[in-house]
Amino acid sequence: MKNKFFILVILFQTVDLALSTPKKYESIFNFGDSLSDTGNLLLSGALVFPVIGQLPYGETFFQHATGRCSDGRLIIDFIAEAFSLPYLQPYLAVKQGQSSQHGVNFAFSGATALDAEFFFQRNMGSILWTNNSLNVQLGWFRKLKSDLCSDNESCDDFFKKSLFLVGEIGGNDYNYAFFLGGSIKQLQSMVPSVVGAIANATSALIEEGAVELMVPGNFPIGCSAVYLTLFESPKKEDYDRHGCLKAFNGFAKYHNNQLKQALDTLRQKYPHARIFYADYYGAAMRYVHAPLHHGFYGGTLKACCGGGGPYNFNITARCGHPGSEACKDPSVYSNWDGIHLTEAAYRHIALALINGSSSHPPFISSPLSD
């Protein structure tokens, strides 16, 4: 316990140091999927009995379910805190009359970078959670824009003080295909389309007036409990020394490298914009490599909340469903429900972005205009 307390003290001191930066945003606009959805899926009523609408989801920080796919706060929540902004309202709450002046969250759980039509054309449409793709979320932003500013000059002034997060998104495009039996080689052919959709959305936001944009890459999916369970291999050589599936992590890196190249192209096209690549992969691998150093005494591969099995992920007893159970202390686990991370893991990643160690170029050095 003493070691755990010491680590937490150092962590909070580091957070305070990062948050003391004078740089400031006045609003944040977020696009993505369940990794950053703060309530849109829940508000949509798309699921009759959504487990994310009840405990143990939300138990750690909010003490009640909020529609976040975690036990507590997400990366987007910690970024909002870092700039002394309120937690982002889901777009569907703003439609119901809540304020949007400090930003809006358009992220929707299950969302894809590619439009739903792409999946229906390939006989994958039946597995989609939602049709609210990245393009749909951009449409929501455009509808809301007139409520935020009235003309080009006021919009330019408003958006130059705003941060835009484009993702993480694209992970579900691959999840759907992998879970339906697609091979890594087959899915590599999807990567240019997925990356292109993310790059096009980033470009569209810049054309709308965005000048500060963060675009995250994919997580190390080979370390995710759902992948470790569904694609378990009898071959030792398929795993790295930390127990992650090498081939799936290699695929995530392939996507991330393609995305970084696309962002380099955008930087050349829009030299006035600041486009940060958020290295979710590298930030997560730090605690996978040294879990105890980061306080994850429960491990990094096994889910805190689940229905048993080697990684505590059971497709028939997922977190929140009958037969599942949540661990007593989510703060010592990095994996929440086999697919999403715990608040503790999201805190580590958010800190790495804010202090610049996992953002390229370093996020903290961004010279914001007054």
C-alpha positions in Angstrom: 0.0 0.0 0.0 2.9 2.4 0.8 4.3 1.9 -2.7 0.9 2.4 -4.3 0.4 5.7 -2.2 3.9 6.9 -3.2 3.1 6.3 -6.9 -0.2 8.1 -6.7 1.4 11.1 -4.9 4.1 11.4 -7.7 1.4 11.0 -10.3 -0.8 13.8 -9.0 2.2 16.0 -8.5 3.1 15.4 -12.2 -0.5 16.1 -13.2 -0.5 19.4 -11.3 2.8 20.4 -13.0 1.3 19.6 -16.4 -1.9 21.5 -15.6 0.0 24.6 -14.4 0.8 25.5 -18.1 -0.6 29.0 -19.0 -1.7 27.8 -22.4 -5.4 27.6 -22.6 -8.3 26.5 -24.8 -11.8 27.9 -24.3 -13.6 25.0 -25.9 -13.1 21.4 -27.1 -14.8 19.6 -29.8 -14.5 15.8 -29.9 -15.3 13.2 -32.5 -14.9 9.5 -32.0 -16.3 6.2 -30.7 -16.8 4.5 -27.3 -13.3 5.5 -26.1 -14.6 9.1 -25.8 -18.4 8.9 -25.9 -19.7 10.8 -22.8 -23.3 9.8 -23.3 -24.5 10.0 -26.9 -25.2 6.3 -27.3 -27.1 6.2 -24.0 -29.1 9.4 -24.8 -30.0 8.0 -28.3 -31.9 5.1 -26.8 -30.3 2.8 -29.4 -30.1 0.0 -26.8 -33.2 -1.0 -24.8 -31.2 -2.2 -21.8 -27.7 -0.6 -22.1 -25.3 -2.0 -19.5 -23.3 1.3 -19.8 -26.3 3.0 -18.3 -26.0 1.2 -15.0 -23.3 0.3 -12.4 -20.6 -0.8 -12.3 -20.0 1.6 -15.2 -19.2 5.0 -13.8 -18.6 3.7 -10.3 -15.2 5.1 -9.6 -15.5 8.9 -10.1 -19.2 9.7 -10.9 -20.6 7.0 -8.6 -23.3 6.5 -11.2 -23.4 5.5 -14.9 -23.0 8.3 -17.4 -22.9 6.5 -20.7 -19.1 6.4 -20.5 -17.7 2.9 -21.3 -15.4 2.8 -18.3 -15.5 2.9 -14.5 -14.9 6.6 -14.5 -13.4 9.4 -16.5 -12.0 9.1 -20.1 -9.1 10.8 -21.8 -11.3 13.6 -23.1 -12.5 14.3 -19.5 -8.9 14.6 -18.3 -8.0 16.9 -21.2 -11.0 19.1 -20.3 -9.8 19.2 -16.7 -6.4 20.2 -17.8 -7.7 23.4 -19.4 -10.2 24.1 -16.6 -13.1 23.4 -18.8 -16.3 21.5 -17.9 -16.7 18.0 -19.1 -18.0 17.9 -22.6 -21.7 17.7 -23.2 -22.8 14.9 -25.5 -24.2 16.4 -28.7 -27.6 14.8 -28.1 -27.8 16.6 -24.7 -27.0 19.9 -26.4 -29.8 19.3 -28.9 -32.0 19.1 -25.8 -31.0 22.6 -24.8 -27.8 22.4 -22.8 -24.9 24.8 -23.4 -22.3 24.2 -26.1 -20.1 27.3 -25.6 -17.3 25.3 -24.0 -17.4 22.5 -26.6 -19.4 19.5 -27.6 -18.7 15.8 -27.8 -19.9 14.2 -31.0 -18.4 10.8 -30.3 -20.7 7.8 -30.4 -20.1 4.3 -29.1 -19.6 1.8 -31.9 -18.9 4.5 -34.5 -16.7 3.9 -37.5 -14.4 6.1 -39.5 -16.0 4.8 -42.7 -19.7 5.2 -43.5 -22.1 2.4 -42.8 -22.5 1.9 -46.6 -19.0 0.5 -46.8 -19.9 -2.3 -44.4 -23.3 -3.1 -45.9 -21.6 -3.4 -49.3 -19.3 -6.0 -47.9 -22.0 -7.9 -46.0 -20.8 -6.7 -42.6 -23.6 -4.3 -41.9 -25.5 -6.6 -39.6 -22.8 -6.3 -36.9 -22.8 -2.4 -36.8 -23.8 -0.9 -33.5 -24.6 2.5 -35.1 -24.7 4.3 -38.4 -23.3 7.5 -36.7 -20.0 7.4 -38.5 -17.3 10.1 -38.5 -19.1 11.8 -41.5 -22.4 11.9 -39.6 -20.6 13.4 -36.6 -19.2 16.1 -38.9 -22.7 16.8 -40.1 -23.8 17.3 -36.5 -20.9 19.8 -36.0 -21.9 21.8 -39.1 -25.5 21.9 -37.9 -24.4 23.3 -34.5 -21.9 25.7 -35.9 -24.4 28.5 -36.5 -25.2 28.3 -32.7 -21.6 28.9 -31.9 -20.7 31.8 -34.1 -22.5 34.0 -36.6 -20.1 34.9 -39.4 -16.6 33.9 -40.7 -14.8 36.4 -38.5 -16.5 35.4 -35.3 -16.1 31.7 -36.2 -12.4 32.1 -36.9 -12.0 33.9 -33.5 -14.0 31.2 -31.7 -12.3 28.2 -33.3 -8.7 29.5 -33.0 -9.2 29.1 -29.2 -10.7 25.6 -29.5 -9.1 22.2 -29.5 -10.5 19.6 -31.9 -10.0 15.9 -31.3 -10.5 13.7 -34.3 -10.7 10.3 -32.7 -9.6 7.8 -31.6 -11.7 6.4 -34.4 -11.1 3.6 -36.9 -10.7 0.9 -34.2 -14.3 -0.3 -34.7 -13.8 -0.5 -38.5 -11.2 -3.1 -37.8 -13.0 -4.7 -34.8 -16.1 -5.5 -36.9 -14.1 -7.0 -39.6 -11.8 -9.0 -37.3 -14.7 -10.3 -35.2 -16.4 -11.6 -38.4 -13.3 -13.6 -39.3 -11.3 -11.2 -41.5 -7.5 -11.9 -41.6 -4.8 -9.4 -40.9 -3.8 -9.5 -44.5 -7.4 -8.8 -45.6 -7.8 -5.9 -43.2 -4.5 -4.2 -44.3 -6.3 -3.4 -47.5 -8.9 -1.4 -45.4 -6.3 0.8 -43.8 -5.9 3.3 -46.6 -9.7 3.8 -46.6 -9.9 4.2 -42.9 -6.9 6.5 -42.7 -8.3 8.5 -45.6 -11.6 9.0 -43.8 -9.8 10.3 -40.7 -7.6 12.6 -42.8 -10.6 13.9 -44.8 -12.5 14.7 -41.6 -9.4 16.5 -40.2 -9.1 18.5 -43.5 -12.8 19.3 -43.4 -12.6 20.7 -39.8 -9.6 22.9 -40.8 -11.7 24.2 -43.7 -14.4 25.0 -41.2 -11.9 27.1 -39.1 -10.1 24.6 -36.8 -6.5 25.4 -36.2 -5.6 23.2 -33.3 -6.3 19.5 -33.9 -5.3 16.3 -32.1 -5.6 13.0 -34.0 -5.0 9.9 -32.0 -3.8 6.5 -33.4 -5.0 3.1 -32.4 -4.3 1.3 -29.1 -2.2 -1.9 -28.9 -5.2 -4.2 -29.7 -3.0 -7.3 -29.2 -2.9 -6.5 -25.5 -6.7 -6.2 -25.3 -8.6 -8.9 -23.4 -11.2 -9.3 -26.1 -8.5 -10.0 -28.7 -6.5 -12.2 -26.4 -9.6 -14.2 -25.7 -11.1 -14.5 -29.2 -7.8 -15.0 -31.0 -6.0 -17.2 -28.4 -3.1 -19.1 -29.9 -1.4 -22.4 -28.9 1.9 -21.0 -30.2 4.1 -19.2 -27.7 5.8 -17.4 -30.5 2.6 -15.6 -31.3 2.9 -13.6 -28.1 5.5 -11.0 -27.0 7.3 -11.1 -23.7 4.4 -9.2 -22.1 1.7 -11.7 -23.2 0.3 -9.5 -26.1 -0.5 -10.9 -29.5 2.3 -9.7 -31.8 0.4 -9.8 -35.1 -2.5 -7.7 -33.9 -0.1 -5.1 -32.3 1.8 -5.1 -35.6 -1.5 -4.3 -37.4 -2.2 -1.4 -35.0 1.3 0.0 -35.7 0.7 -0.4 -39.4 -2.5 1.7 -39.1 -0.7 4.3 -37.0 2.2 4.6 -39.4 -0.2 5.2 -42.3 -2.1 7.8 -40.2 1.1 9.7 -39.3 2.0 9.9 -43.0 -1.4 11.2 -43.8 -1.1 13.9 -41.1 2.3 14.9 -42.4 0.6 15.5 -45.8 -2.1 17.6 -44.1 0.6 19.7 -42.3 2.1 20.6 -45.7 -1.3 21.5 -47.1 -2.3 23.6 -44.0 0.8 25.1 -42.6 -1.2 27.5 -40.4 -2.8 24.6 -38.5 -1.2 22.7 -35.7 -1.9 19.0 -36.1 -0.8 16.8 -33.2 -0.6 13.0 -33.5 -1.6 11.4 -30.2 0.4 8.3 -29.6 -2.1 6.1 -27.7 -0.2 3.0 -28.6 3.1 4.2 -27.1 1.4 5.7 -24.0 -0.4 2.4 -23.3 2.7 0.2 -23.9 4.5 2.1 -21.2 2.3 0.6 -18.5 2.1 -2.8 -20.3 5.9 -2.9 -20.1 6.0 -1.9 -16.5 2.6 -2.4 -14.9 3.8 -2.4 -11.3 5.7 0.9 -11.8 2.4 2.4 -12.9 0.4 0.9 -10.0 -1.3 -1.8 -12.0 -1.0 -4.6 -9.5 -4.0 -6.3 -10.9 -2.4 -6.5 -14.3 -2.7 -5.0 -17.7 -4.1 -7.8 -19.8 -6.9 -9.1 -17.5 -10.2 -7.2 -17.4 -11.4 -5.8 -14.1 -15.0 -6.4 -15.0 -16.1 -9.6 -16.7 -17.4 -13.1 -16.6 -14.3 -15.2 -16.1 -11.7 -16.9 -18.4 -8.0 -16.3 -18.5 -8.4 -12.6 -19.3 -11.8 -12.2 -17.4 -13.5 -11.7 -20.7 -16.5 -13.9 -21.6 -18.5 -13.0 -24.6 -21.7 -14.5 -23.0 -21.1 -12.7 -19.7 -19.6 -9.3 -20.5 -19.3 -6.6 -17.9 -22.7 -5.5 -16.6 -24.4 -8.7 -17.9 -25.6 -11.6 -15.7 -22.6 -13.8 -14.7 -20.1 -10.9 -14.7 -18.5 -9.2 -11.7 -16.3 -6.1 -11.2 -13.1 -6.2 -9.3 -13.0 -4.4 -6.0 -10.3 -1.9 -7.0 -10.3 -0.8 -10.7 -7.4 1.6 -10.0 -5.0 -1.4 -10.0 -6.2 -2.6 -13.4 -5.7 -1.0 -16.8 -8.4 -2.9 -18.6 -11.9 -2.3 -17.5 -14.3 -4.6 -19.5 -12.1 -6.4 -21.9 -12.5 -3.7 -24.6 -12.3 -0.4 -22.8 -9.8 0.9 -20.3 -10.1 2.0 -16.7 -10.1 5.6 -15.5 -6.6 4.9 -14.1 -5.3 3.9 -17.5 -7.0 6.8 -19.2 -5.4 9.1 -16.7 -1.9 7.8 -17.6 -2.5 8.3 -21.3 -4.0 11.7 -20.9 -1.1 12.9 -18.8 1.3 11.6 -21.5 -0.6 13.6 -24.1 -0.8 16.8 -22.0 2.9 16.8 -21.0 3.9 16.2 -24.6 5.7 12.8 -24.2 3.1 11.0 -26.3 2.0 13.8 -28.7 3.9 14.7 -31.8 4.8 17.5 -32.0 4.7 18.0 -28.2 1.3 19.2 -27.2 2.4 21.3 -24.3 4.6 23.5 -26.5 1.6 24.6 -28.5 1.6 28.4 -28.7 -2.0 29.4 -28.3 -3.1 32.9 -29.4 -4.7 35.2 -26.8 
